[in-house]
Amino acid sequence: MSCSSCCAAAAASSPPVVLARPRVRFTASCSTRTDQKVLFLGSKRFPQITHSPSSRASSRLSRREIVESIISSFTGSASSEAPKKMETSDVVLVTGATGGVGRRVVDILRKKGLPVRVLARNEDKARSMLGPDVDLIIGDVTKEDTLDPKIFKGIKKVVNAVSVILGPKEGDTPDRQKYKQGIKFFEPEIKGPSPEMVEYIGMQNLINAIKNSVGLSEGKLLFGLKGNLSGKIVWGALDDVVMGGVSESAFQILPTGSETGGPTGLFKGTVSTSNNGGFTSIRTKNFTVPEDLSAYDGIELRVKGDGRRYKLIIRTSYEWDTVGYTASFDTTKGEWQSVKLPFSSLRPVFRARTMTDAPPFDASNITSLQLMFSKFEYDGKLNPTFTEGPFELPFSSIRAYINEPVTPRFVHVSSAGVTRPERPGLDLSKQPPAVRLNKELGSILTYKLKGEDLIRESGIPYTIVRPCALTEEPAGADLIFDQGDSITGKISREEVALICVAALASPNAVGKTFEVKSTVPFSEPYVIDPSNPPPEKDYEVYFKELKEGITGKEALEATPA
């Protein structure tokens, strides 16, 4: 194999200098030996790797061939084409897609032209109801082994309309006409798996399956010194010695070097242009399992700058000598700063040249990271901040991030009344049947609340919608949005579906839990005049007025909302 693309960063257009025995500490050659030095990497000791001078299989390039190949790559003209930008997938998963709310969500998303995937237990039923070409995952939230996280790859958002099935004790018509009238009009019982299995264990299973795909509000920490995360990434020095240069670098842990006085990582070294050199870097050992960062929008580094320009190089292949997706970043001398590098800005680079025909960056298959300080940028351009001599770049964390403003990644349809069964002083005779019959119905509302708590604790950006009694009436009635879990009333399934889809795109809906009902009393049916339909609602008006952190549990815990 030839040397890594990063190793070419210091190659110049001057004639190559061929050395008899160049010194290498971490090279592309597969024939390696460990010398007497080791690098201290957090809690691990990682042997430096040195190029072996012995001759190996003919498939491997000689040292002279490596250097000449690098130099020749700089003598060609730079490409004027812009590199391909990463394309992201925004597939929305709808669970409970054959239910009254779920199938309406699917229909609305399709009309908006958004890619939809559905999770259903029964393939025939799903295809009959949603169409033969529906993008379908066959699975059951109550059965963890049917929810392999790999099958959820590419999903960015979820609308969860899964619910325990209630039905009349005396039975129902084939199209469930009694159920559609509402629970006020029949004596209910649980049909199928228990509320605990569906609302609580099922929620655990679903969150575990989609968590990596949809992402976390605070991002995903790749390197940091909390919880011994430093041990997950092993760094090694990779410098211009592969071309005969004399630059040196290292990775260290500074026990009290962070901005809070805690430990931090340190990329340090001495860079020189002698012997055709000019770059230093530290690169991680290939990850045992590739990191899937497809849920995120970029990489954020927390660094203490020195006024220089550095590079972050991300690889998506286990091959050593391959394209690195690269971004440069400037630092401010003496200041801790957060540097955000969007995936869309990454440039595919091979041997310091932009590769316009490289495949788009695949954020779902990150195999290694590299930090570099180099004389060269790309395609022969120079780093304007480059100076020879010693340098230090403390960095306390590397994490994947979601762009601001964050929108909900998980919209859940729950139920009004979930906090009321245990609420002291509540007159149950004035409450809906599900509240009065909570215990008889397998503690249905209790487990719905437990399921909500799992969402709130997951770290996923969420919205929890608690509709009052669901009806088959059309959408369009005036609405009341409320918080604290006190209202009763009715609302159409179609309206709830519209609210869920609107929440997916609203930063003002993140972290909100709310109840919703129409202003039309139970005793009055709501109908619309087809020749004069109601105007479309701007749900953003409602979302803006809602507050984070209000769940109705305040009444149980005797704490103010």
Rosetta blueprint (number, residue, H / E / L):
1 M L
2 S L
3 C L
4 S L
5 S H
6 C H
7 C H
8 A H
9 A H
10 A H
11 A L
12 A L
13 S L
14 S L
15 P L
16 P L
17 V L
18 V L
19 L L
20 A L
21 R L
22 P L
23 R L
24 V L
25 R L
26 F L
27 T L
28 A L
29 S L
30 C L
31 S L
32 T E
33 R E
34 T E
35 D E
36 Q E
37 K E
38 V E
39 L E
40 F E
41 L E
42 G L
43 S L
44 K E
45 R E
46 F E
47 P E
48 Q E
49 I E
50 T E
51 H E
52 S L
53 P L
54 S L
55 S L
56 R L
57 A L
58 S L
59 S L
60 R L
61 L L
62 S L
63 R H
64 R H
65 E H
66 I H
67 V H
68 E H
69 S H
70 I H
71 I H
72 S H
73 S H
74 F H
75 T H
76 G L
77 S L
78 A L
79 S L
80 S L
81 E L
82 A L
83 P L
84 K L
85 K L
86 M L
87 E L
88 T L
89 S L
90 D L
91 V E
92 V E
93 L E
94 V E
95 T E
96 G L
97 A L
98 T L
99 G L
100 G H
101 V H
102 G H
103 R H
104 R H
105 V H
106 V H
107 D H
108 I H
109 L H
110 R H
111 K H
112 K L
113 G L
114 L L
115 P L
116 V E
117 R E
118 V E
119 L E
120 A E
121 R L
122 N L
123 E H
124 D H
125 K H
126 A H
127 R H
128 S H
129 M H
130 L H
131 G L
132 P L
133 D L
134 V L
135 D L
136 L E
137 I E
138 I E
139 G L
140 D L
141 V L
142 T L
143 K L
144 E H
145 D H
146 T H
147 L L
148 D L
149 P H
150 K H
151 I H
152 F H
153 K L
154 G L
155 I E
156 K E
157 K E
158 V E
159 V E
160 N E
161 A L
162 V L
163 S L
164 V L
165 I E
166 L E
167 G E
168 P E
169 K L
170 E L
171 G L
172 D L
173 T L
174 P L
175 D L
176 R L
177 Q H
178 K H
179 Y H
180 K H
181 Q H
182 G L
183 I H
184 K H
185 F H
186 F L
187 E L
188 P E
189 E E
190 I E
191 K E
192 G L
193 P L
194 S L
195 P H
196 E H
197 M H
198 V H
199 E H
200 Y H
201 I H
202 G H
203 M H
204 Q H
205 N H
206 L H
207 I H
208 N H
209 A H
210 I H
211 K H
212 N H
213 S H
214 V H
215 G L
216 L L
217 S L
218 E L
219 G L
220 K E
221 L E
222 L E
223 F E
224 G L
225 L L
226 K L
227 G L
228 N L
229 L H
230 S H
231 G H
232 K H
233 I L
234 V L
235 W E
236 G E
237 A E
238 L L
239 D L
240 D H
241 V H
242 V H
243 M H
244 G L
245 G L
246 V L
247 S L
248 E E
249 S E
250 A E
251 F E
252 Q E
253 I E
254 L E
255 P L
256 T L
257 G L
258 S L
259 E L
260 T L
261 G L
262 G L
263 P L
264 T E
265 G E
266 L E
267 F E
268 K E
269 G E
270 T E
271 V E
272 S L
273 T L
274 S H
275 N H
276 N H
277 G L
278 G L
279 F E
280 T E
281 S E
282 I E
283 R E
284 T E
285 K L
286 N L
287 F L
288 T L
289 V L
290 P L
291 E E
292 D L
293 L L
294 S L
295 A L
296 Y L
297 D L
298 G E
299 I E
300 E E
301 L E
302 R E
303 V E
304 K E
305 G L
306 D L
307 G L
308 R L
309 R E
310 Y E
311 K E
312 L E
313 I E
314 I E
315 R E
316 T L
317 S L
318 Y L
319 E L
320 W L
321 D L
322 T L
323 V L
324 G E
325 Y E
326 T E
327 A E
328 S E
329 F E
330 D E
331 T L
332 T L
333 K L
334 G L
335 E L
336 W E
337 Q E
338 S E
339 V E
340 K E
341 L E
342 P E
343 F H
344 S H
345 S H
346 L L
347 R E
348 P E
349 V E
350 F E
351 R L
352 A L
353 R E
354 T E
355 M L
356 T L
357 D L
358 A L
359 P L
360 P L
361 F L
362 D L
363 A L
364 S L
365 N L
366 I E
367 T L
368 S E
369 L E
370 Q E
371 L E
372 M E
373 F E
374 S E
375 K L
376 F E
377 E L
378 Y L
379 D L
380 G L
381 K L
382 L E
383 N L
384 P L
385 T L
386 F L
387 T L
388 E L
389 G E
390 P E
391 F E
392 E E
393 L E
394 P E
395 F E
396 S E
397 S E
398 I E
399 R E
400 A E
401 Y E
402 I L
403 N L
404 E L
405 P L
406 V L
407 T L
408 P L
409 R L
410 F E
411 V E
412 H E
413 V E
414 S L
415 S L
416 A L
417 G L
418 V L
419 T L
420 R L
421 P L
422 E L
423 R L
424 P L
425 G L
426 L L
427 D L
428 L H
429 S H
430 K H
431 Q L
432 P L
433 P H
434 A H
435 V H
436 R H
437 L L
438 N L
439 K L
440 E L
441 L L
442 G L
443 S L
444 I H
445 L H
446 T H
447 Y H
448 K H
449 L H
450 K H
451 G H
452 E H
453 D H
454 L H
455 I H
456 R H
457 E H
458 S H
459 G L
460 I L
461 P L
462 Y E
463 T E
464 I E
465 V E
466 R E
467 P E
468 C L
469 A E
470 L E
471 T E
472 E L
473 E L
474 P L
475 A L
476 G L
477 A L
478 D L
479 L E
480 I E
481 F E
482 D E
483 Q L
484 G L
485 D L
486 S L
487 I L
488 T L
489 G L
490 K E
491 I E
492 S E
493 R H
494 E H
495 E H
496 V H
497 A H
498 L H
499 I H
500 C H
501 V H
502 A H
503 A H
504 L H
505 A L
506 S L
507 P H
508 N H
509 A H
510 V L
511 G L
512 K E
513 T E
514 F E
515 E E
516 V E
517 K E
518 S E
519 T L
520 V L
521 P L
522 F L
523 S L
524 E L
525 P L
526 Y L
527 V L
528 I L
529 D L
530 P L
531 S L
532 N L
533 P L
534 P L
535 P L
536 E L
537 K L
538 D L
539 Y L
540 E H
541 V H
542 Y H
543 F H
544 K H
545 E H
546 L L
547 K L
548 E E
549 G L
550 I L
551 T L
552 G L
553 K L
554 E H
555 A H
556 L H
557 E H
558 A L
559 T L
560 P L
561 A L
